[in-house]
Amino acid sequence: MKQILLRLLERDEDPSQGLRPKDPNSRISIEDHVTYGSYLQSRYISCCKTINGIKRLRKKSRTFPQRVVKIEIDSEDPTINEIIDLTKPEILEQYIKKDNKEGRCYARMYEEVLIDGSVPPSCVIEITESLNDADSA
């Protein structure tokens, strides 16, 4: 199944080379990845499901320039092991404990979807530095 996601790129990410996790062999849990974010070397690539999620993330981010990529991913792509959609309540319940209010807040606020695997360059369909340009997502 294909879906469109948005990602706020890290300073050193080059979308023309595709998107890769910091550590594909990491054993860091989904819960820790969401709670502590970019401070960890994880096997997950964080994305936002909606333009509102990416706008909220951009307001909180200390990364500059703030480049956003729109990606079209397919769960059948062999480079993707799994897509974890934390916007679905049953998935959020499965991966983030109820007492982890911070992690749950981040997952909801940024409408987070995680990719376990890599995103090939052909899936990167748009790059923007303007919030207005990203509104078409």
N, C-alpha and C positions, 0 to 999 in steps of 0.2 A: 504494500500500500504506500503510495506516495504522499508526502506532506511537505509543506513549506515551513521552515523555521528561520529564526533570526539569531545571529550570534554577534556579540560585541567582541571584536578581535583583541587579542593581547598585542602588545607593542611589537613583538617579534614574529607574529604570525603572518605568513604570506599566503593569501588565499589562492594565488595562482598555482601553488604547490599542493592544494587541498588542505584539509584540517586534520590534525593528528592530536591524540591525547598526549599529555606531558610524559606519562609513563604507562605504556600499554600493558605492562606486567604488574602494575600496582595492585595491592590487596586492600586499598582504602575502600571503606564501605560507601555506599550511596549516601547514607545519612551524614557521614563525615564530610564527604565531598560537598554536599549542599550547605552544610552548616559552616564549614571553614573555607570553602571556595578556592580561589586561585592561590591560596597560601600552601596548598598541598599538591604533591605530584601524584595525580590520579589518572586512572585509565578512562575517565569520562570526559566528554566534551559537553559543556553546558550551553544550552540554547534557550531562547524564549519562544513561546508559541504565538504570541501576539505582539502587535506594535505597542500596545500599552505596557506590556511587560518589558520590552526593550527600552522604552522611554524611561520607565522607572529605574531600570538598571543603569542607564547612561547618567542619570542625575546623581547616583551614588558612587559611580566609578571614578577612580583616580587615574585611569589609563588615558593617555593622550598620544596621538590624536584618537578620537573616538570613531573608529571605523566599524560599520555594521555590514555584515554580509547576510544576504538572503540565500538560503540553501534549499534545494529541493532534494529530499532524501527518499529513498525507497527501502522499506524494511527487508526487501528481498535482495538488496545489494550485498554481494559477498564480503565487502570490506566492513560491513556493519554487523556486529554481533547481536546487538539489541538496541531498541529504542525504548526508553523508560519515560513515560509521560506522567509526570507528577501533578499535572492539572486534573487528572482523574482521581477522585477521592479514594477509590479502592487501591490504587497504586501508591498514593501518598501514605495510606494506612499501612501498607505492606512494608515500606522502606524507611519511614521516619516515625520514630516513637512519639506517642502522644505527649509525653512530657518534654520533648525537645521543641519548645515553642519557637526558638530562634530559627532552627532548620525549617520548620513548617511555615513560618512567616516568610522566609526567603523563597521557598518553593512556590508559595501562593502569590506573593507580591510580584515576582519576576515571571510567573507562569512558566515554570522551568520544565524543560524536556531534556533528558540526557541521552547522549549517543555513546554507546560502548562500541568502540571501533574507530575507523577513520572515514573521513568524507573525501571522496575523490574530487579533483579540481573541476571535473565536468558537472558536479552538483552545485557548485557555487554559481548562482545565476545573477547576482547583483551585488555591488559594493557601493556604499554611500557614507559620506561624512556629515550629511545634513539630516536632522530629524524630519524635516518636511519631505525629503526624498524618500525616507523610509516609510512614510505614511501609507504608501500604496500596498504594503504587505498584507 
